[in-house]
Amino acid sequence: MSSHEEPSSQWVVNTAQASFEEDVLERSQKLPVVVDFWAAWCAPCRALAPILEKLAEEYAGQFTLVKANMDEVPEAASQFGVQGIPAVFGVIDGQIADAFTGALPETEIRSWLDRLLVTNRLANATVLEQDDPEQAEIEYRELAGQMPEIPTIQIGLARVLLTQDKLAEAQAIIGQLSERGYLEPEAEKIKAALDLRDKKDDRLEEHRAAAEAAPDDWPQQYQLAASLAGAQQYEECFEICLNLVEQDRQATGEDARKLMVEIFQALPDDSELTATYRRKLSMVLY
C-alpha cells in the first residue's frame, strides 16, 4: 500500500512526516493510536496489514490505525526507535504504551489490542480520580469485573475507594493482593494510608489537652502524634515526632520515627511535606 492511497476504513489513516505528530501524538490524546511502520518491499508487512485493517474496522473507533511508510517517515521511525519491520506501537496520550515487532497471528494481535485498550481505560480512570472519583470508581469496577486478574485495576479501585473513605472495601482489596506474598509499590502506599486511618479516633482534642498539660510525658506526646496522623494532620504530627526522636530516641522516639516513615510512604511521591521532613528527620538522626 502506498501512503498516498485512500485508507480502506474511516479508522485507518495514512500518515506522512509532515502530519505524523498530528496523526499520531495529537490524535492519541483522544483515543489510542496504533502505528504500523511498514514498507512496500517487506513481505511480513504485507501479511500484517490486512489483519490490522480488519481489526481497526471491527473495533470500530476504539482505536485509530495509522499506517507509516518507513521510506517516507524516517524521522518518525527514528523517534520511535524502529529497528525492524513491521513494527507496531500503541500510543496513548502521546506516549508509547506497548509495541510488538513482526507479523503476529490475529489471535495474538487481538490480545495485544485488548491490553492496550485496558491501559487506555486505566489512564482515563486515573485522570477521573481527581475530579470525579465516583465515576472513576465505576470505571475501575467495570474493568475489575472484566479482568479481575490484573493487579493494576484492583490497585486503582482500592485507591479511589480510599479517596472516598470507603475504607473497609479498600482494605479488603489490599488484603486480597497481600495474599500473593507481596504488594506493588502503589499498593504498599495504599496500605500505609489505610494503616494510618486506623489510628483515627474521636479523642484528638482530648489527647491534645493531655499532651499540653504534660509536655515531658513522651508516651502521651506520641499518642497525640498518632491521633494527628489518623486525622491526616501530618505537619503537626511530624513536629511532635521530631521532638520525640530528639528527646527519647530509644523508646517513643523510635515509634515516632516509624510513624514518620509510614506517613512518608502514604503521601504522594512528589509531596513537599515528605521532602521537608525527610530532611529534618535525617538531620536529627545523623
URUR-V709761 format. One record per pair of residues at least 6 apart in sequence whose C-alpha atoms are under 8 Angstrom apart, sorted by the first residue. I is the first residue (numbers start at 1). J is the second residue. Records with the same first field share a line. If there is no record, write none. Layout:
I = J  J
This chain:
1 = 40
2 = 40  69
3 = 14  15  16  67  68  69
4 = 14
5 = 14
6 = 14
7 = 13  14
8 = 53
9 = 53  56  57
10 = 57
11 = 56  57  60  61  63  64  65
12 = 53  56  64  65  66  67
13 = 23  64  65  66  67
14 = 66  67  68
15 = 23  66  67  68  69
16 = 68  69  72  73
17 = 72  73  74  75  76
20 = 73  76
23 = 66
24 = 33  35  66  91  94
25 = 91  93  94  95
26 = 93  94
27 = 33
28 = 91  92  93  94
29 = 92  93  94
30 = 93
31 = 62  63  64  92  93  120
32 = 62  63  64  90  91  92  93  116  117  120
33 = 63  64  65  66  90  91  92
34 = 63  64  65  66  88  89  90  91
35 = 65  66  67  68  88  89  90  91
36 = 65  66  67  68  86  87  88  89
37 = 67  68  69  70  77  82  85  86  87  88
38 = 45  67  68  69  70  85  86  87
39 = 45  69  70  71  85  86
40 = 46  69
42 = 85  86
44 = 85  86  102  103
45 = 85  86  102  103
47 = 103
48 = 86  103  104
51 = 106
52 = 65
53 = 65
55 = 110
56 = 63  64  65
62 = 117
70 = 77
84 = 101
85 = 101  102
86 = 101  102  103
87 = 99  100  101  102
88 = 99  100  101
89 = 96  97  98  99  100
90 = 96  97  98  99  116
91 = 97  98
92 = 120
97 = 116  119
98 = 116
118 = 143
121 = 139
122 = 140  153
125 = 135  136  137  139  140
126 = 136  156
128 = 135  136
129 = 135  136  137  160
133 = 160  163  164
136 = 160
137 = 157  160  161
140 = 153  154  156  157
141 = 157
143 = 153
144 = 150  153  154
148 = 154
151 = 177
154 = 173
155 = 173  174  186  187
157 = 170
158 = 169  170  171  173  174  190
159 = 170  190
161 = 167  169  170
162 = 170  190  194
167 = 194
171 = 191  194
174 = 187  190  191
177 = 183
188 = 265
189 = 265  266  267
190 = 266
191 = 266
192 = 262  263  265  266
193 = 263  265  266  267
196 = 229  230  262  263
197 = 229  230  231  232
198 = 230
199 = 226  227  229  230  231
200 = 226  227  228  229  230  231
201 = 227  230  231
203 = 227
204 = 224  227  228
207 = 220  223  224  227
208 = 224
210 = 220
211 = 217  220  221  224
214 = 220
215 = 221
218 = 244  248  252
219 = 252
221 = 240  244
222 = 240  241  244  252  255  256
224 = 237
225 = 236  237  238  240  241  256
226 = 237  259
228 = 234  236  237
229 = 237  263
234 = 263
235 = 273
238 = 260  277
241 = 253  256  257  259  260
242 = 253  256  257  280  281  284
244 = 252  253  256
245 = 252  253  254  256  257  284  285
246 = 253  284  285
247 = 253
257 = 281
264 = 274  278
267 = 274
